[in-house]
Amino acid sequence: MQNLHPIPMPSVCDSAKYIYKKSSYAAIFEVLQSLRDDEVLCDIKLETEDGGVVIAHKVVLASGSQYFHSMFTHFKEKNQDLVVIRELSSTALKLLVNFIYSGEIVVTENNVQVLLPATNLLQLQEVKNACCDFLQKQLLPTICLGINALADLHSCPKLLKTSELYIQRHFLEVVEKDEFLSLSSERVIKFISSDLLTVPSEEKVNITYLRHYISIH
């Protein structure tokens, strides 16, 4: 006859326990993404001013973005099934909602300029960092001034510092590009006043400033 008596366990401590934690939630989010694709249990439509519509689950959006968390727990939108977000393009919204569901996003030269301001609004610092990393790898004399302006506009301190250093080290190449002539006098003075500026002589700096001055007057 089978022995049904419990096996005695040695008492090692009063609070002995074993905690198991699932290592990945990828499978769960795949199911959620599938539900969203089939529009099952979705309870929110997000609409942008350019006419784009994204369907999703409030609880998923709230779990991935502090912006949506506040929206759906503290503000009137928690009782609405349609919310218009005027500050975002449909491209940026779709990419970022997909990121919240999948944890993956592809940053390209075609979408980075709409993604950066959107990451600030939705408070998705991971994606903002990814955008900055992408732009940092694109630094060239032909576009470094534009990248520097983007970094300044969207509060990306690391990218701002890196792009400024790049401009200073490649100054003679940068000033030959048309983009340089469109800079404000304040930005030109900021760059040429830096102690890290790499130029053969001060005379070259003076000639560069004079060229820029003539072009804007």
C-alpha positions in Angstrom: 0.0 0.0 0.0 1.3 3.4 -0.9 2.6 5.5 2.0 0.6 8.7 2.1 2.4 10.2 5.0 4.2 13.5 4.3 7.9 13.3 4.2 9.4 15.2 7.1 11.4 18.2 6.1 14.4 19.5 8.2 13.8 22.9 9.6 16.6 25.1 8.2 15.1 28.4 9.1 11.7 29.9 9.8 11.4 31.8 6.5 12.7 29.3 4.0 11.2 29.9 0.6 12.0 29.5 -3.1 11.1 32.4 -5.4 10.7 31.7 -9.1 10.6 34.6 -11.5 9.8 34.3 -15.2 12.9 35.3 -17.2 11.1 36.8 -20.1 7.7 38.3 -20.9 8.2 38.1 -24.6 5.5 35.4 -25.0 2.9 37.4 -23.1 3.5 40.5 -25.3 3.3 38.4 -28.4 -0.2 37.4 -27.4 -1.1 41.0 -26.6 0.2 42.1 -30.0 -1.8 39.3 -31.6 -4.9 40.5 -29.8 -4.2 44.1 -30.9 -3.8 43.0 -34.5 -7.2 41.2 -34.4 -8.7 44.1 -32.5 -9.7 41.8 -29.6 -10.2 43.4 -26.1 -8.9 46.7 -27.4 -10.3 49.6 -25.4 -8.7 52.7 -26.9 -8.2 54.4 -30.3 -5.5 57.0 -30.6 -5.9 59.4 -33.4 -3.3 61.9 -34.7 -4.0 65.2 -36.4 -2.8 63.8 -39.8 -5.6 61.2 -39.7 -3.7 58.2 -38.4 -5.5 55.8 -36.0 -3.8 53.3 -33.7 -5.9 50.8 -31.7 -4.5 49.4 -28.5 -5.1 48.3 -24.9 -5.0 51.0 -22.2 -3.3 48.7 -19.7 -0.5 47.9 -22.1 0.1 51.5 -23.0 0.1 52.5 -19.4 2.6 49.8 -18.5 5.1 51.0 -21.1 4.8 54.8 -21.0 4.4 57.2 -18.1 2.6 59.6 -20.4 -0.1 57.0 -21.0 -0.1 55.8 -17.4 -1.0 59.3 -16.2 -3.5 59.8 -19.0 -5.4 56.6 -18.3 -5.3 56.8 -14.5 -5.6 60.5 -13.6 -7.2 62.3 -16.4 -10.5 62.4 -18.3 -9.1 60.1 -21.0 -9.4 57.1 -18.7 -13.2 57.0 -19.4 -12.8 57.7 -23.2 -12.4 55.2 -26.0 -11.0 57.8 -28.5 -8.1 60.2 -27.7 -6.7 62.7 -30.2 -3.0 63.3 -29.8 -2.2 66.4 -31.9 1.5 66.7 -31.0 2.4 63.4 -32.8 2.6 62.2 -36.4 0.9 59.0 -37.2 4.3 57.5 -38.2 5.8 58.2 -34.8 2.7 57.0 -32.9 2.5 53.7 -34.7 6.2 53.0 -34.3 6.2 53.8 -30.5 3.0 51.9 -29.8 4.6 48.9 -31.6 7.7 49.4 -29.4 5.6 49.3 -26.2 4.1 46.0 -27.3 7.2 44.4 -28.8 10.2 46.1 -27.2 11.8 46.6 -30.6 12.1 49.6 -32.9 14.1 50.3 -36.1 15.5 53.9 -36.2 16.3 55.2 -39.6 17.3 58.5 -41.2 13.7 58.7 -42.5 12.0 58.5 -39.1 14.5 59.7 -36.5 13.3 63.4 -36.8 9.7 62.5 -35.9 10.7 59.9 -33.3 12.8 62.2 -31.2 10.1 64.8 -30.2 7.6 61.9 -29.8 9.9 60.1 -27.3 10.0 63.2 -25.2 6.2 63.5 -25.2 5.5 59.8 -24.4 8.5 59.6 -22.0 10.2 56.7 -23.7 13.8 57.3 -22.7 15.0 54.0 -24.2 13.9 54.9 -27.6 15.2 58.5 -27.2 18.6 57.0 -26.4 18.4 54.7 -29.4 17.7 57.8 -31.6 20.7 59.6 -30.2 23.0 56.6 -30.6 21.8 56.3 -34.3 22.5 60.0 -34.9 25.9 59.9 -33.2 26.9 57.2 -35.7 25.8 59.4 -38.6 28.0 62.3 -37.8 29.7 63.7 -41.0 30.8 67.2 -42.0 27.8 67.5 -44.3 25.1 66.9 -41.6 26.8 67.3 -38.2 25.4 70.9 -37.7 21.9 69.6 -38.3 22.4 66.8 -35.8 23.8 69.3 -33.3 20.6 71.5 -33.8 18.4 68.4 -33.2 20.2 67.5 -30.1 19.8 71.0 -28.7 16.1 71.3 -29.7 15.2 67.9 -28.1 17.4 68.1 -25.0 19.9 65.3 -25.8 22.9 66.4 -23.7 25.2 63.5 -24.7 24.5 63.9 -28.4 24.9 67.7 -28.1 28.3 67.4 -26.5 29.5 64.7 -29.0 28.3 66.6 -32.0 29.9 69.8 -30.8 33.2 68.0 -30.3 32.9 66.6 -33.8 32.3 70.0 -35.3 35.3 71.4 -33.4 37.6 68.6 -34.6 36.4 68.8 -38.2 35.9 72.5 -38.4 37.7 73.2 -41.6 35.6 70.6 -43.4 32.3 71.7 -41.8 32.7 75.4 -42.7 33.0 74.5 -46.4 29.4 73.1 -46.4 26.4 75.2 -47.3 24.8 74.3 -43.9 27.4 76.4 -42.1 26.3 79.6 -43.9 22.7 79.2 -42.5 23.9 79.2 -38.9 23.1 82.2 -36.7 25.9 84.5 -35.7 25.5 83.3 -32.1 26.2 79.7 -33.0 29.2 80.5 -35.2 30.7 82.5 -32.4 30.1 79.7 -30.0 32.0 77.2 -32.2 34.9 79.5 -33.1 35.4 80.5 -29.4 36.0 77.0 -28.2 39.4 76.1 -26.9 39.0 72.7 -28.5 38.7 74.1 -32.0 41.1 72.3 -34.4 42.4 74.9 -36.9 46.0 75.6 -38.2 45.8 79.3 -37.2 43.7 82.0 -35.8 43.7 83.7 -39.1 41.7 80.9 -40.6 39.1 81.4 -37.9 38.9 85.1 -38.7 38.5 84.4 -42.4 35.7 81.9 -41.7 33.8 84.3 -39.5 34.1 87.1 -42.1 32.8 84.7 -44.8 29.8 83.8 -42.7 29.2 87.5 -41.8 29.2 88.5 -45.5 26.8 85.7 -46.4 24.1 86.8 -44.0 24.3 90.5 -44.7 
